[in-house]
Amino acid sequence: MNAEPKFISRQTVDARRFYLDLDPPTDAGLAVVCGGVERVHPNYYIDRKTFPYFGVELVAEGSGTVWLNDQEHSLSPGTAFAYGPSVPHRIRNDSAIGMRKYYLDFVGTESVSLLSSSGLLSGRPVVLQSIIEVAELWDSIAREAIHHSAISIKICPLLTRILLLKVQQRTVSEGDRITEGFRTYDKVRKYIEERFLEISTIEDVAEACGISATHVSRLFKRYSDTSASLVLRRKRMHFAAQLLIEDRLMVREVAERLGFADQFQFSRAFKQIHGIAPSKLKLDDYR
């Protein structure tokens, strides 16, 4: 596709998107339009009075704020929310490095009832106890959509129904007590989000949070779709890319800023995350 649809935000630094049917049938029970996963820009801000489809989003990393019908809600890893043609909404990133979030857009006569059953039309976000199971379903929809066949057009709505059921299953209800494990995980994740420039290992994080590195590993395996060490490395390397692109710092200067022993060690770490050496990074390579 040469041009992104107008409703797709350009305020991203990295994204994997799919487009299944941008002109879906109006009489379908459920039809998937598009979706994907994106890393938003630190200054990301969306303000929509309306939207052509129903949309569901899941925050995987970072923090932000969403306003649904002018009601303000905090966003953090594991938070999911929805909006539609009649739901004004604003979304703002609050992280030093932009949120990483999944999104899925769809239409159909059954959309409202499916979203209501999942708890996503309550006018506020829901908190999921396990991100990985829901994220895996998002990835399954994306894999099917890439085929863009008559069969994939039928499979994607079925997977979307399962995804919404999984959201319902994994939502922490207001009447239930959020597990101590999830509270600890949330504390550790927020510490990484906020202090990633001051720490270089998960042992540092564990010590600061008063738990063992093994406990940190178990928490992320249960509640996240990635490891704590990878979250930390991504945070540091995405910030490094921002310094190289926006502040135009030299590789040596960025390595020093992040506390690396030398620029070669930094370059190796950078390439593991971004796939290219920092010396070859250009603005067009990182959008």
Residue pairs with C-beta under 8 A, 6 or more apart in sequence:
1 19
4 10
4 17
5 19
5 22
5 34
7 51
7 52
8 17
8 34
9 38
9 40
9 44
9 46
11 40
11 41
11 43
11 44
11 45
11 46
12 38
12 39
12 40
12 41
12 44
12 98
12 287
13 39
13 40
13 41
13 98
13 238
13 241
13 242
13 286
13 287
14 38
14 39
14 286
14 287
15 36
15 37
15 38
15 39
16 36
16 37
16 38
16 142
17 34
17 35
17 36
17 38
18 34
18 35
18 36
18 141
18 142
18 145
18 146
19 33
19 34
19 145
20 32
20 33
20 34
20 35
20 145
20 148
20 152
20 153
20 156
21 31
21 32
21 33
21 153
22 33
22 34
24 31
24 32
24 33
24 106
24 107
24 108
25 31
26 107
27 109
28 107
28 108
28 109
28 157
29 108
29 109
29 110
29 157
30 106
30 107
30 108
30 110
30 111
30 114
30 157
30 160
30 161
31 106
31 107
31 108
31 153
31 157
32 104
32 105
32 106
32 141
32 145
32 153
32 156
32 157
32 160
33 53
33 105
33 106
33 107
34 104
34 105
34 145
35 102
35 103
35 104
35 105
35 138
35 141
35 142
35 145
36 102
36 103
36 142
37 60
37 100
37 101
37 102
37 103
37 138
37 142
38 100
38 101
38 103
39 97
39 98
39 99
39 100
39 238
40 62
40 93
40 98
40 99
40 100
40 101
41 93
41 98
42 93
42 95
42 96
42 97
42 98
42 242
43 93
44 64
44 91
44 92
44 93
44 98
44 99
45 90
45 91
45 92
45 93
46 89
46 90
46 91
46 92
47 90
48 83
48 88
48 89
48 90
49 88
50 85
50 86
50 88
51 83
51 84
51 85
51 87
51 89
52 85
53 84
53 85
53 105
53 106
53 107
54 82
54 83
54 84
54 85
54 105
54 106
54 107
54 111
54 112
54 115
55 82
55 83
55 84
55 103
55 104
55 105
56 80
56 81
56 82
56 103
56 104
56 115
56 120
56 163
56 164
56 167
57 80
57 81
57 82
57 91
57 101
57 102
57 103
57 104
58 78
58 79
58 80
58 101
58 102
58 103
58 128
58 131
58 134
58 135
58 138
59 75
59 76
59 77
59 78
59 79
59 80
59 99
59 100
59 101
60 77
60 99
60 100
60 101
60 102
60 131
60 135
60 224
60 225
60 226
61 77
61 95
61 99
61 100
61 101
61 193
61 231
61 234
62 77
62 93
62 94
62 95
62 97
62 98
62 99
62 100
62 101
62 193
63 74
63 75
63 76
63 93
63 94
63 95
63 99
63 190
63 193
64 74
64 75
64 91
64 92
64 93
64 94
64 95
64 99
65 72
65 73
65 74
65 75
65 91
65 92
65 94
66 72
66 73
66 75
66 81
66 89
66 90
66 91
66 92
66 125
67 73
67 88
67 89
67 90
67 91
68 81
68 83
68 87
68 88
68 89
68 123
68 124
68 125
69 87
69 88
69 89
69 123
70 88
71 123
71 124
73 81
73 124
73 125
75 81
75 91
75 94
75 99
75 125
76 186
76 189
76 190
77 131
77 186
77 189
77 224
78 127
78 128
78 129
78 131
78 182
78 186
78 223
79 125
79 126
79 127
79 128
80 120
80 125
80 126
80 127
80 128
80 134
80 167
80 171
81 120
81 124
81 125
81 126
82 115
82 120
82 121
83 89
84 111
84 112
84 115
84 121
93 99
95 193
96 193
96 194
96 196
96 197
96 235
96 239
97 196
97 234
97 235
97 238
97 239
97 242
98 238
102 134
102 135
102 138
104 138
104 141
104 160
104 163
106 157
106 160
108 157
112 121
114 161
114 164
115 121
115 164
117 164
117 168
118 164
118 165
118 167
118 168
118 171
119 126
119 167
119 168
119 171
120 126
120 164
120 167
126 167
126 171
126 172
127 171
127 172
127 178
128 134
128 167
128 170
128 171
128 172
129 170
129 171
129 172
129 179
129 182
129 223
130 170
130 222
130 223
131 223
131 224
131 225
132 223
132 224
132 225
133 166
133 170
134 163
134 166
134 167
134 170
135 225
136 225
137 159
137 162
137 163
137 166
138 163
140 159
141 156
141 159
141 160
141 163
144 152
144 155
144 156
144 159
145 152
145 156
146 152
172 178
172 182
181 219
181 222
181 223
182 223
184 209
184 211
184 215
184 219
185 219
185 220
185 222
185 223
185 224
187 209
188 205
188 206
188 209
188 211
188 216
188 219
188 220
188 228
189 224
189 228
189 231
191 205
191 208
191 209
192 199
192 205
192 228
192 231
192 232
192 235
193 235
195 208
196 232
196 235
196 236
196 239
197 236
197 239
197 258
199 205
199 208
199 232
200 232
200 236
200 259
201 229
201 232
202 213
202 216
202 217
202 228
202 229
202 232
203 213
205 216
205 228
205 232
206 212
206 213
206 215
206 216
209 216
216 228
217 227
217 228
219 228
220 226
220 227
220 228
220 231
221 227
224 231
233 269
233 272
233 273
234 273
236 258
236 269
237 269
237 270
237 272
237 273
237 274
238 273
239 258
240 254
240 257
240 258
240 266
240 270
240 278
241 270
241 274
241 278
241 281
241 286
243 249
243 253
243 254
243 257
244 251
244 254
244 278
244 281
245 281
245 283
245 286
249 257
251 263
251 266
251 267
251 278
251 279
252 263
254 266
254 278
255 262
255 263
255 265
255 266
255 267
258 266
260 266
260 269
266 278
267 277
267 278
267 279
270 277
270 278
271 277
271 278
274 281
274 286
276 285
